[in-house]
Amino acid sequence: MKRALGAVGIVVGFYLIVRALVEPFVIDMTDPATYRQDWGGPSLAGVLLVHCGPGVVSAVLIGRAVRTWRRRRAAPAGPGS
C-alpha cells in the first residue's frame, strides 16, 4: 500500500512540475486580461504562485526523497545483516 501511494504521489508530483514549467508559456504575461480571471488573479505574482508553487514544492519533495533513497541504498549493511 505504501508503494502504491508513493507511485501515485510521484505521478501527481511530476504532473505539477510539468504544469509549473508550462504555465509561463501558456499565459501572456504582458496582457493582464489573459490571467485576470485565473486562480490567484488578478496579479501576475498571484497567478504564478498558485499555478507554479505546487510544482516547485513537488520538485523539492521528490528531490529529497530521491536523495534519501540513494543514501539508504549506498549505506553499508550493519552488523548482523
Secondary structure, 3 states (H helix, E strand, C coil): CHHHHHHHHHHHHHHHHHHHHHHHHHCCCCCHHHCCCCCCCCCHHHHHHHHHHHHHHHHHHHHHHHHHHHHHHHCCCCCCC
